[in-house]
């Protein structure tokens, strides 16, 4: 990994989910991200959200994210993010192909917009994912690609970054699920490309 152009980091997510009514689910999670080859904390966040399964093949939802950014020059600052999304999926022979479209609106408190940077920022995120449920097994490998498109950049809208992910879910039991993954993030500007090792844990209530 090149220290000048690439960054090897660690991301962790933990949180509960709760089925409220048929098709309706509430969730919460806490997350940690590092930067500078895991030498510093990049961001801490907390999320609460609701999702609703309209049909077997379509789920819609939204969430709010409270974010604490550790900016490289300004230090710690606060962000408020709102997401709206829809996920369409198709299943056959253990495979699940899904497409998620997410509208993301992020406001950083105390950060004025400039001629080169919007605040708030609007982004459209499109993720295509293929997962496979191994028969008579608790393991589910998956692969995905996610595109980030800037919607209100003062200089140039369009493709901002791409995330490629290879992961493995392990369902310990009906309530507990673990997720490990490797992610590569390619960006168009001067930020470093990211190599991420991720760990997630979800518990059903």
Number of C-alpha atoms within 10 A of each C-alpha: 11 9 11 9 11 18 21 21 21 21 22 17 17 16 17 17 18 14 15 11 9 9 13 16 16 18 19 18 18 17 16 17 19 20 19 15 16 15 11 12 17 20 19 17 18 17 17 17 18 19 19 18 16 12 10 11 12 16 18 19 18 17 18 18 19 17 21 19 19 18 12 8 6 9 9 12 15 17 17 16 18 17 18 18 18 17 18 16 16 13 14 8 9 11 16 15 17 18 19 18 18 20 18 20 18 20 17 19 12 10 15 10 13 9 8 9 14 19 18 18 17 20 22 20 20 18 18 18 18 18 20 19 16 13 10 6 9 13 18 18 18 19 18 18 18 19 19 20 19 18 19 16 18 14 9 11 12 13 16 18 17 19 18 18 19 17 18 18 21 16 17 11 10 8 12 14 17 16 19 17 18 17 22 18 19 18 15 11 9 7 12 19 23 22 21 22 17 19 18 17 18 19 16 14 12
